[in-house]
Amino acid sequence: MARNVNFDLSHPLMEAGLESPVDEEVVHDSFNQLIAEQSRNDGLSDAFELQRLQRDLEEEERQDDVPYLSSPGHEFRGNRPGRRDVEWYDGERHVDPIIGERWSSATLKVLSSMPSRTIGRSRGAIISQYYNRTMQLRRRRQSRPSIRDFSHSARPSIRGYGMEVDGTDAEGTEVSKRERLVNNLQNLSASDRVRMLRAMPLSVAEKSELRRLALQKEKRTITGSKIPCCSRLKYYIIIAFRQSWYSWLSFMHSLQLWQVALKRVSGRFGTGVLSYFLFLKTLLFFNVFLFLVTGSFLVLPQAVHPPELAAKRPSFSGLELLTGAGYFSDTVMYYGYYSNYTLQSCRDNVSMPNGTSMGCASKQNSYNMPLAYFFTIGVSFFITCIILVYSMSKSFGQSFRIDKSHSILAVKVFCSWDFKVIKRTSVKLMSENICTQLRELLAEVNHKDANNTACQKLWRLMIHGLAWVICIGSTIGCVLGIYYFSDYMHKSIYEGLQEKTTTLLDEARLLALPVLVSLINLLLPGLFNLAAWMEDYDSPSVCAYVAIARNLMLKVSVLGVLCNHWLLNVTADSKLTCWESFVGQELYRFLLMEFIFTLLDTLFGELLWRLFSERVLKRRRKPVFDIARNVLELIYGQTLAWLGVLFTPLLPAVQILKLLLLFYIKKSSVMMNCQAPRKPYRVSQMTTIFITLLCFPSFLGASVCVTYTMWSIKPSTTCGPFRELKTMFQAGKRWVEELEKDNPNLSLLARAHSYLVENPFFLFVGAGIFLIVIYFHYQVVDGQRKIINLLQEQIENEGEDKKFLITRLQSIHEQKRTPARRLTSQDSGC
């Protein structure tokens, strides 16, 4: 029964597949069940066999020529009963004392009794055991005789564990057992057969052979027997339905957005670049939701019932596509176009001071536009907040688990391939993806922290401090320049607005501030990358996180200055007839300029640099995709979109078009002009960081600005749905008062609105409870992470304890055997 197991990776059986270590516990339990069942059935004979096995082991201990595990490079052939011979081929030299020692028979006895060493001890016993299991499954479906009626050879047996048997008899017995097992597998259903084969502690090649033999025998049985027409028709219908269902599932799976493109990016560039495109896809879904809400409840009703314009709409010149002004000013795109009265199904609407309309006798098909505008913006922000917090908590739970690279590496090697993939292109994509992930995991496993001296640490600390001083100083200088330039442009634009006619030059002047801000956002990250090159970080992931922090500092500072300019300077100027529409136009210009400068950076920073490097410098080095700068540009653009929803309800549609174009442009540029990082690294928490930055600095800041505008700033008196109110928030209060006036029984609703909504105390209490829930959830995840870390440390310590005990056992045995050898040598000398 002894067989040789070759651990050479070039062996053909190794290419067929290896058994996963996850099933070791199941296999060990199966052996325990095997021995327990055998002891119940054949107690006397098994006791006799175990006693003889014990005597054989005791005789082996008294022998002098002890089998041993040789050192690497030598051959180990331990002919222990029931164990396979193992051959080691390894050119490297190990320092582990467990490997490079000659073990005594007592030590080998202890080793052979360990649970991990009992796996694969006798393949015949395994086949017998699973033959017995298949018989049990068959008895569940049809009446079978008791197991006592079968012969002893058909039962699980541990005979042969401690004795040498003739090779021909053993092979014949194994063949007969295999045939009986194949017969039983053939009679099982497909699901039971697959489940049984998965549970067998055999190699993948042996499982495939058993499955092939069972299928062949089943086909012979089916072809030999005549199937009735009704049964054949039933089988054809079932097969047709099953194929249709699988085709439908495959079609639905192929409808996932950008699935193949994301696999290609992941296979070539790794998880870092993939996280950028996944984040872009997430932002696209957020904007689709905003567009559906605003388009359904604001844009569509107002487009069906357009208001009467006081002045003639200017002609379209083409410059409006960049400035957003001119022809687009009096459209559903901006706040000033929307009505401040209740829309009716009839066309003769007349605005009244109380917010209702005359000309229609029935109010059944009315639509209160101010109330719809207020609640649409509020509900859309509230739902977006819930989705963001849920996504962030889910991402925290997934990314902060303790998944050490050693364990993930084993899972990737043994369990990552999908055997249902048969297309050549899909196989190539999957192989590239797995290779890239293995490269990242190996880089993380082999990463070692450098042991620097005190002088080197002090020098690096000074370099880091100088780099941060340069980054912070340049950011402060750019922010001050934006602040003074915005004040100057504010005055010059208002002087131009005093004139009755506006020229194309006046409209083009509106692009000066967005161009300056976009230019700073384009050039300053280059200075940050130069500072990071000067710091020379050892870990690429640390370098990426530092770049994200510096770019975030720049974007937050710029947006803070711009919000201060719009909410304080622009709203306080009485020269503007509709400051809300002007702020919406500004946000449109900033969003469009940010997209244009991103395209210029893709063209000059990636395409032209690659051509210059290949044709002029004669190098094949390509630029590396800057994840930090590109992600922060996405967050910056999404913040502008959230800020502009109140003033430009169609701004999410512009953001959707921008993200769609940006995905295909960036994907093409990455595949053609960029190269994978020279140091591969795994970014397990980068997606969580992106969602967190999108939630707290971005969405929270936009929500604060929108809430401040709706609660504190007085709307324009000549445009928009809130032109007759002191604040936008009073639209809800007026609606509640009207409900109370029409139905006095709803006075409780009015009091609840005044206490819960109008009073900011309850808003702060709700926000505090929300933050407390987030904090407790984070603490729970952090506690689970610590527990998992302690359990993994305990597993490692138990492994070290086993090594220590085995080494001590061997040393004690050597000490006991040394005096005996000395006495033997003295007797032989005499």
N, C-alpha and C positions, 0 to 999 in steps of 0.2 A: 504493500500500500504506500510505501514511501515514494515521493516524487521530488524532483528538483524544481525549485522556483528561482527563476533568473530575474535579477533586479536590474539588468542592463536596459537602458531606455531605448536602445536600438532594436531590441527584440521584437518580433512581430506581434507577440501576444500583448506586449505593453501598448502597442498602437491600437489594439482592439478595445481596450478600456480597462479600468481598474475599479475594484469595488469601493464604494464610498465608505469612509470611516464612521459615517453617521449610524450605520446598521450594526455596529459592533455590539451595542447593548442588547439589541434584539437577538443577535446571534448567540450571545452568551446566555441569555434567558432561554433560548431554544435548547441549548445543550443541557441546562439545568432541568428543563421539562423532560428532555429525552432520558436523562439518568433517572429522574423520579418515576417516570412511567415504566422504565425497564425494571426498576427495583420493585414496583408493585406487581408486575406480571411474572417476572422470573427472579424472585428474591434469592432463592438458594443457589441457583447457578451463577448469578451475578456476584453474590457474596464470595463464592468459591473463586471466581475469576479475579475479583479485586484482591483477595488474599494472595493469590499467585502473583498478581502484579506487584503487590507490596514486597513479596519475597524476592522477586527479580530486582527491584530497586535496591533492596538491602544488599544483595549480592554484588550489585554494580558499585555500591559505595566502597566495598572492600577491595575492589580492584585498584591497581596502581595506575594503569594507563587511562587517564581521565580525559573524556572529550572536552574540547574547549572551543571557545569563540576566538578565532584568530584576529590579529590586528588587520587594519585595512590594507588591501593589496594581497592578502593571503586568502585561502579558501577555507571555509567552515563547512564541515560535513558531520553534523551530529546525528548519528543513527539512533536517535531516541525512538522508542516505540510509538508509532502513529504519527510521528512528526515528519514534515517534509524537509528535505535537505535544502539548505539556503546557501547561495553563492553570492559573495560580495565582490564587486568590481568597482573600486574607487581609487583614483590616483592621489587624492588629497590625504593628508595625515591628520587624524583627529587626536585631540587631547582629552577626550572624554574617558574617564577610567572604566566606564561600563563596557566600552568596546575593546580596549587594548589589554585585556586580561585573559588568563586561562582559568576557566571556571571548573570547579570541582563538581562531582556528581550530586553532592548535597545542594550546592547552589543551583545547579541546573534543575533539580527536583523542585526547588522553591519557585524558580522562574517558570517552569512548565505548569505549575498550579495557579499562576496568576491568571485573572480573567482575560486579559488582553492576549495571552499566549495560547488560549484554548481555541481560538478561532481558526478554522481550517485544519483541525487536527486529523480528521478522517473524513474524506469526501464520501466514502461509502456510508458512513453513519449519517451524514447530512442527507444523502439521497434517500436512505431508509426512513429518516424522520419525516421528510416532506412527502414521501410516498404515503406514510401513515396519515398526514394531514389531508392530502387529496382524497384519501378514502373517507375521512370524516366529512369532508364537504360533499362528497357524492352521497353519503348516507342521509344527509339532510334533505336531499331532493328525491330520493327513491329508497325503497326498502332494501336494506342490505343486511347480511348476517353480522353477528357480533364479531369483534376483533379477536375474541378467543377462538373463533372457528378458523382463523387464518394460521398459517404456519409461522414458526418463529422467525424465519428468514424475512418475512414481510413486515416484521415489527421493527421499531427503532432499536438499535443494538449498539452497545459499546464494546462488544467483543472484538478483539484484535488490537486494542489500544496498547497493550503491553507485551505482545508476543509477535514473533516474526512468522509470517505465513508464506506459503509458496506463491510466487508471483503469478503463475498461470491461474491457480485457483482464485486468487484475489481479483485478478482481472475478470475472470468469468463471473464471479459473484457480483462485481460492480456492474458488468454489462447487463446481467439479469435484473439487477435493481434498477438500472437506468431504463430498461425496457418497461418494467412495471410502472415506473414513475411516468414515463411518456404515455402509457395507456390511460392512467388516471388523469393526467393533464388534458388529454384529448377529450375525455368525457365531461370535463368541467365547462362552465360557461366562460365567455371571453373575459369578463371582469374578474371572476375568481381565478382564472388562469394567470392573468397579469398580476394580480395581487399576490398569488403564491410565488410566482417567479421573482417578484421584487423582494420578497422576504427571505429567499434562499441565500445563505452565506456562500455563494459561489461567485466566480469571476463573471464578468460580462460576456466573455466568449462562451463559457459553458451555459449560461442562461440563454444566449441566442441559439446555441445548438439545440437545447431542449425545446425551445419554442419552435424552432424550425421542424424538428422531428414530429412534434405534436400536430403542427399544421399539416404536414405532409400526410400523416396518418388520418387526420380528419378529412382531408380532401379525398383520399382513397375510399374512405367509408361513404362519403357523400356521393361520389361518382359511382360506387358499386351499388348503392341502393337507389331505387326509383322513387322520386318525390312526386306526390300528386300535383295536379295542375293548380288546385286551390292554394296549396301550401307554397308552390313556386310563385304564384301571383302575389301571395302575401309577402314573401321574401323580397320580390322585386319592388313592391310598394314601399316596404320598410327601407330598403337600400336607397331608393329614389328620394324619400323624405330625408333620410340622414345626409345624403350628399347635398340636397338643397339647403338643409340647415347649416352644414359646414360652409357652403358657398356664401350663404348670407352672413355668417359670422366673419368670414374672410373679407367680404365686401365692407361690412361695418368697420372692421379693423383698418381697412385701407382708407376710410374716410377721415381718419385722424389727421389733423393739420400738420403738414411738413414732417411726416414720420420718416420717410426715406432720407430726406435732406438732413434731418437731425442725426440719423444713424451714421451717415457719411461724415458729418462734422465730428461726431464723437469718436469714430474709428480712426480718424487721421490726427485729430488735435487733442483728444482727451476731454476730461470732464470740465476743465476750466473754461475753454471756449464754448463747450456745450451749455454751460450754465448761463452764458450771455444770451444765447438764442432761446433757451427755455424761459428766461426772464422776459424777453421781448414777446414771446407767445402769451405769457401771463398778462402783460400790459395790454395786449390786443384784446383779450377777453374782457378786461375791465372796461375798456373804451367801447366795446360792442354793447355791453350792458348799459352804460351811460347813454349811448346814442339811441338805443331802443326805448329807454325810459323818457328821455327828453323829446325824442321824435314823436312818440305816441301821445304824450300828454301836453306838449307845448307847441311843437312845430306844426304838426298835422292839423290840430284844431284851428290854429291861427292862419294857416295857409288856406283852409277851407273858407274861413270868414276873414278876408283881408280888410284892414281898416282903410279909411279914406286918408290919403296923404295930403298934407297941407301944402307942400311944394312939389314941383315937377321933379321926377327922378333924373339925375344927370346921365349923360350917355356913357357907354362903356368904352374905355380907352385902352385897356389891357394892363395898365399899371396897377389896377385894383387887385390883380392876382397877387401882387407883392405887398401892397400897403393895406389891403382890406377896406379902404375907404372909398369915397366916390359912389359908384353905382351900387355897391354892396351895403351902403349905410342904411338905406330904407328897405331892408329885406328881413326875412325871418331869421337871418343869421345873428342879428344883434338885439339887445335888450330894448332899445328905443322903439322898435317896430310893434311891440306887443300891446294889446289893448288893455284898458283899465276898467272895462265893464264886463257884464255877463253876456256871453255869446248866446244868441238864439238861433233856432233853425230857420227863421225868416230873415229877409235881407234888409228890412227897414229898421235897423238898429239905431237908436238915439241914446247917446250917453247922458246919464243923469248924475247929479252930485252924490247920491247915496250909493252908487255903484251898480244899480240895476238899469235895465233898458226898457223903453216903451216901444210900442208898435206891434207887439205880439200879445195876444190874449192868453196864451198858454205858456207856462213855465216848465213844462215837463221835459223839454229838450234843451234846457239851458245849460251853460257851461261857464262857471265863474273863473275867468282867466287869472285875476290876481291871486285868488286862493289856490288855483292849480299851479301857478308858477312857484308860489311859496312852498307848497307841500311837495311838489315834484323835486325841487332842489334838496329840500330837507330829507325826504325819504331816500333819495338816491345816495346821498352822502351817508345816511345811517346804514343802509344795506351794504354799501361798499366798505364801511368800517367793520361790520360783522364778518364779511368775507375775508377781509385782510387779517383780522385778529385770528379767525379760524385757520387760515392758511399759515400764519406765523406760528401758532401753537402746534399745528400738525407738523410743520417743518422742524420745529424745535424737538419734538418727540422722535423724529426720524434721524436727525443729524447728530444729536448729542448722546446717542447710544455709544457705549464703549465697544466699538468694533475694531479690535486690533488687527494690524495688517497680516499677522501670521495666520489667524483664523480665517480672515476674508480671503487670503491667498489660497488656502485649501479649498474653500467653497468655490472660488473662481476656477480652479484647476479641474475639480471633479464634477461640478454641478452647473456650470454656466452655459454649456452648449445646449441648444435647442434642436433635438433630432427631428422635429417636424419640418425644419427648413430644408428645402430640396432645390430651390432655384439657385443657379450659379452665382448670380449677383448678390442674392441675399446671404449665401454662404460666405462670399468674400467680405461683405460688410460686417457680418457677425465675427468672422475671424479677425478682421482688423480691429473691431471694437474690443474683443477679448484680449488681443495682444497689447493694445494701448493700456487697458486697465491693469493687466499684469505688469507692464512696465512701470506704471505709476505705483503699484503696490510694492514692487521690488525696490524702487527708489526710496519709498518710505521705510521699508524694512532695513535697508542698508545705510540709511542716513544716520550719521553720528555727529554729535555736537563736538565742536573743536575745543580742545583744552588750551585756552590762551593764558598767557602770563598776566600779571597785574599791569605791567606797562602796556601790553597789547589791549587789554580791556579798557584802560584809561584812554588810549589813543582812539579806539573805536567809539567810545562814549563821546569824545570830543568831536569826532567826525559826524556822529548822529546829531549832536547838538547844533553844529554848524549847518547841517542840511535842514534841520527844522527851522532854524532862524532865517535861512534864505527863503524857505517856502512860506513861512508866516509873514515875513516882511514883504515879499512880492504880492501876496494876497491882500494885505492891508493897503498897499499902494494902489493896486488895481481897483479895489473897492472904493477908495477915496476918489480916484479918477472918475469912476462911474457916477458917484454921488454928485460931484460938481458939474460933470458934463450933462447929466439929466436935468439939473437945475437950469443950466444955460439953455438947453434945447427946449425946456418948458417955456421959458420966457420968449424965445425967438418964435416958437410955433404960435403962441398966443398973439404975438404982434402980427403975424401973418393972418390969423383968423379975424382980426379987426377989419381987414380989407374985404370988400364985397365979392371979389373974384379971386379964385385960387388957380394957380398955374400948376403945370406938371412938376416944376422945380419945387414948389411948396409941398406937393405930395411926396416927392422923392426925399425931401428933407426929413420926413417922418421915419425913414429907414436908418438915420444916422445912429441913434442910440442902440437899436437892435444889432446893427452891424458891429459896433464897438464891443458890446457885451459878447457876441458870438466869437469875435476875434480873440478876446481875452480867454474865453473858454477853450479856444482851439490851441493857443500858443502857450499858455501857462502850464498845462499838464506836461508839455515838453521839458520845461524847466524842472518840474517835479521828477521826471524820469532821469534827467541829468543828475539831480541830487541823489536819487536811488542808486545810480551807477557809481557815484562817488562813495556811497556807503558800502557797496559790495556785500549784500546780504547773502548768507550761505543758503538759506531756505527760500525757494521761489514762492512758496505760499505766504511767508512772512512779508516778502517784498510786495506781493499783490495786496495784502491787507493794509500795509502802510500807504501804498498808492491810493487805495480806496479812501482811507482817512484823509489824505491831503486833498484829493479831488472833492470829497464831501465838504471839507472846510471851505473850499472855493465856491462851490455851488450854493451852499447855505448862505454865505456872506453876500453873494450877488443877489440872490432872491430876496434876502432881507432888505437890502437897499432899494430894490425895485418895488417891493410892497410898500415900503415907507413912502416912496415917491408917488405911487398911485393912490394910496388911501389917505394921505395927508395933504400933499401938494395939489394933486389933480382935483380931488373932491372939494377942496376949499376954494377953488377958483370959480368965481361967478360968471366968467366970460364964456364958459362952455354951456351950451344949451342942453346937452345930454352927456354928462361925464361918464355914465355907465357904458354907453356905446363907444366912447373914446378909449376907455380902459380895455374893452373887448377888442377893439382894433389893435391896440398895443400888444395885447397877448397874442393875437393872431400873427402879428409881424414878428414877434420874438420866436414863436414856434416855427414859423416858416424859415426865418434866417438860421435858426439852429439846424434845421434839416439841410439847408443849402450848404452850410459850412461843414457839416458832416460828410456830404458828398465830395466837397473839395478836399477834405482830409483823406478820404478814401482814394481819390484820384492822385493827389500829389504825394501823400504820405505813404501809400502802399504800392500803387501801380508804377508811378514814375520812379520811385526809389528802387523797386525791383528791376526795372529796365536799366537804370543807371548802374546798379550793382553788377548786373550780368554782362552788360555790353561795354561799359567804361572801366569799371574796377576789375572785371574778369573774375568775379567771385560768384559763387552759387548761394551765398547766404541771403536769405529773405528776411524781411521784418517780422517780428513776433507780434501777434495780435494783442493789443493793449486792453486787457479785460477791464481794469479799473476805470480808465477814462471813458470807454464806450458804455459801460453800465451806468456810470454817473450821468452821462449825457441822456440816457433813457429816463432816469429818475428826474432829471431836470426838466425834460420835455413833458413828462407826465404831471409834474407839479404845475407847470404852466397850464396844462389842459384842465386840471381840477380847479385852479384859480379862475379860469375863464368860463366855466360852465354857467355861472350866475350871469355873466355879462354877454356871453356868446353861446347860446344853447347848441349850436351846430359845431362847436369846436371839437367835441369828441369824434365827429365824422372826419374832420381834417387830420386828427391824430391817427385814426384808423388807416387812412390812405398813406400817411407818412410811415407808419410801422410796417405796412405791407411792402411798400417800396424799399424800405430800409432793410428788411429781412433778405430779400432777393439780392440786393446790391451787396450787402455785407457778406452773404453766403458765397456769392461768386468771387468777391475780392479775397476772402479768406482762403478759398480753395485754390485760387490762381496765384496770389501774391504773397501769402504768408506761409510760414513754416511752423512746425510744432516746437514747443519750448525745448531748448537743449537739455535742460534738467527736468524730466517729467516729475509731476507732483500731483497728488490726489487732493481735491478740494471738496471734502465731505461736508463742510459747513458753509460754503460760499453761497449756496442758494438761500439758506436761512438768513444769512447776513443781508442779502439783497432784499428779501421780503421785509426784514426788520427796518432797513433804511427806507423802504418805500412806505412803511406804515408810520413810523414815528417822525422823522424829520420832514418827510414829504407830505403825506396825507394829513398828519396832525397840523402842520403849518398851514396848509391850504384850508383846512376846516376852521382853524382859528381866524384866518383872514375873512373867509366867507361869513362866518358867524358874526364877527365884528361889523362887517358891512351891513348885514341884515338887521342887527340889533341897535346899532349906534349911529350910523351915518344916514343923513336925510337924503331921500331920493330926489332926483330931478323933478321939477314941477311941470315940465313940458313934454315929457316922453316917458314911456314905460308903463307897466301895469300898476306901479305904486306911486304915481305922480301926485296923488292927492293925500298921501299919508305922510306922517312924520318919520316913520321908519317902516321898513319892509315887514317887520314883525307884526305890525298892527293889522295886517291883512287877516291873520288868524283870529285876532281879537275881535275884529269887526264881524267876522263870520259867526263866531260864538254868540255875540250880542244879537245878531239877526235870528239865530236859532232860538235863543231865549225869548225874543219878542214874539216870534211866530208860535212857539209852544212853551208856555211857562213851566211845564213839567221838566224841561231840560235846564233848569236853573242850577242843578247840581253839576252839570257839565261845565257851565260857565265858571262856577267857583273852583272846580278842579283845574280848569285851564288857567285861572288867575294864580292859583297857588303852586301848581306843578310846572307850568310852562313859563309864565311871566316872571316868576321868582327865580333868580339865578342860583339860589341856594340849593334847590333840588337838582339843578343841572350839575353843580359841583359834587353833590353827594353821589349822584349816579356815575359820574366820571370816576370818583374815588373808589366806589364799589367795583367798577369795571377794572381799574388798575389793580385793586387788591386781588381780584380773581385771577388776573394774568400773573401776578406775583406768586400766588399760591400754586398755580399750575407750573410755573417755572421751578419752584422749590420742590414740587413732587418729582418732576423730571430730573432735577439735580440729585435728589435723594436716590432715585432709581439708578442713576448713573454711578453714584458712589457705591451702592450695593453691588452692582454688576462688577465694578472694579475690584471690590474686596473679594468677591467670589472667584474672579479670575486669578487674583493673587493667591488665593487659597489653593486653587488647582495647581498652579505652578509650584507652590511650596510642597504640596503632596508629591508631586513628581520628583522634586529634589530629595524629599524624605525617602522615597523608594530607592533612589540611586545611593543615598548614604547607607541605608540598611543593607542593601545588597553588597556594597563595598566592604562594610564591616563584617558581614557574614563570610565573605571570601577571605578576608584577612585573618579571622579567627580560625577558619579551617586550615589555612596555610600554616599558622602557628602550631596547630595540633599535629599536622602531618610532618613538619620539619624534624622533630626528635625521632620519629619513626624512621625517616630516611637516613638519619645519622647512624642509628643502630644497625640498620641494614647494610650500610657501607662499611661499618667497622667489622661486622661479621664476615662480609665478603673479603675484606682485607686480611683477616686472620686465616 
